[in-house]
Amino acid sequence: MNKTSNKTNRAGTALLVVLIIVMAITILSLGFLSRSNVELACGENTILRTQVDYLAESGLEHAKGLILNPQDVISEYWTGAEALQLVMGSNDYYDVNVAKLGECNYQITCEAYRMKAGERIASSALTGELRLDPSIALWTGAAWVSEPQITVNGDVYVNGTLQGEGYINGDAFASSSITALYVEGRKNENVTQAPVAWPGLDISHFSSTYYYGSTGYPVQVIGPDTYSNCTFGSASSQPPEVFYCGGDIELAGGVTINGMLVVQQHLIISDANSANPNIITAGKNFPALLVNGEMLLRSGAALQLNGLAQIANRINLENGAENVDADIVGGLYIANGALDGFGTSSVSNSINITAAPAMASIQIWPTAGNPVRWTPCAGAFFRSIERN
């Protein structure tokens, strides 16, 4: 009887030990499974975070590309958009907001996120400051002596020596030496090639018919004469209007031109004042001014030009001219000369040239259906990128 009881006790003890071991193994297995699930979830979260981080960076690059190519947007520059996608049909989106800090500086904010069941399950936001550089505000095809009455807000290229006491708030590039006193940025001497290409506008493309896409439009012919207190064109015209003069033309104050002015010979600005300036404003993607001769500034001349101006010869200040006020926002490109006659001029004269790539960038059609694009900007970089 005792022997049977001992055997039963030993069997019960063995069963209990087996149950304990099975329970321990089960608990350990559940722990390993739980830990594996946590590690797997962490890995998935890391992958997700990396993906939305890269998507946010892609959004910054998207904005950079469109800012460098304003011809591709309807507005002056791209201001951003919401719910953009790199892969159509995916659950990943990004929102971009662009704010202009200056003509060559933009603040770009991008938030990337993944949607699931109508909710954002992950997001990443970056803010970067984009600098367009170099951005040529003034190009001269000859040596230039910059005078104190002239201020350039942007970069300058001179085909020759650059001298003088004008203010250049940017970098200076010259094919020869640079001794100009007031250059805020870098002095790049003896450059073998200009930072950007020449615009290459040809007056023959705008003398009778010009193209917008594959469609030809007649230019608006205006006679060689003196004009004052009148308006040409509409700011809302699409495509932009082109006004052609086959000889000399004089703008004597109060003349507003909405579109492109093409002058076969010389353009004269005279007898205006700062309260009644001549204003030329380019249409989207078109130049503002194309002159096949030179521009002459007389006493009292006042000019506000918004867009790209290409001049074949020099800009000349008439001897003894006073109270000249010219403000060019966009870009001024002079093929065979520079800005002359300011050395002995009155201190009352003021010429300001400001780089504005969004205004100066163009897309034209020399022939039907064959677009040509140009921009005064050679590149761009992010001065800073911060994670929000």
C-alpha positions, 0 to 999 in steps of 0.5 A: 500500500505504501509503495503504490502511494509513493509511485502515485506521488512521484507521477503527480510530481513529474506531471506538475514539473512538466506543467511548470516547464510548459508554462515557463516555455509558453511565457518565454515564447509569448515574451519573445513574440511580444518583443518581436512585435515591438521591434517589428513595429519600431522597424516599420516606424523607422522606415515610415519616418525615413520615407516621410523625411525623404518626401519632405526633402523632395518637396523642397527640391520640387519648389527649388526647381519651379522657382528656378523655372518660373516659366512653368507657373502662371503666377510670377513665382510658385507659391506652393500647393497642397496634397501633392504626390510623387507617386500617384495613387499612394497614401503619401502626400506633401504640402508646400508653401513658398514665401518670397523674402526678397527677389532672390531669396525664398522661404520654403516650408514642406510638410510630408505625411501619410494618410490612413483611414482619413487620418495622418499617421506620420508627418515630417516638416522642413523649412529651408531658405533658398538663395538664387545665386548667381543672379545677374542683374546687370550685364555690360558688353564693354568695360564699365566705370560704375559711378556713385549714382548707380546702385546694382542690387544683385550680381554684375558681369562686365566684359572688360575691366570693372572700376568706379564707385557705384554700389554693387550689392552682390558678386562681381564678375569681369573678364579682366580686373576689378578695382571697383570700390564698393562690391559687397560680394565676391570679386571674380576677376579674369573669368573666361565665361559669363555666369549665364548665357546672353538672352539672345533676343532678335528684333526680327522675331518681333518686328511684324509677327510674333509667336505664342506657342504655335499661333502667330500674332501681329505686333502693334506698330507705333510710329517714331514720335514723342509720346506722353500721358498715354497707355499702350496695352492691357496688363491682363492681355494674354498672350502679352502684347508687343509694340514695335517702333521702326525708328526712334521713340521718345517717352516724355512722361506718363507713358504706360506700356503693358507688354513688350516695347521693341525699338528698331533704333534709339529709345529716348527718356525725357521730360518726366518726373518721379511723380509722372514716370514712364512705366514699362511692365513685361507680360508673363514670360516675355521681355519688357524692352528690346532696343536695337540702338541705344537708350538716351536719358535726358534731364528729368527722365523717369523710368520704371521698368519691370522685366528684362531689358536688352539693349544693343548699345550703351545707355547714355546720360545726356551731358548736363542731365539732372534729376534722372530717376531710373528704376529697373527691376528684372535685369539689364543686359547691354550687348556692346557698351555700358552705362556712360556719361555719369562721371560728370553728372549731377548727384541728383541722378539715380539709377537702380538696377535690381535682380528679379529672376522671376520677372526677367526669366523668359520663354519666347517662340522665334518660330511657331511651336519652338520655344526658347527659354532663358533665365538670369539665374545660374543656380540656387542653394539652400542657405539653411534647412531646419526641421520643424 
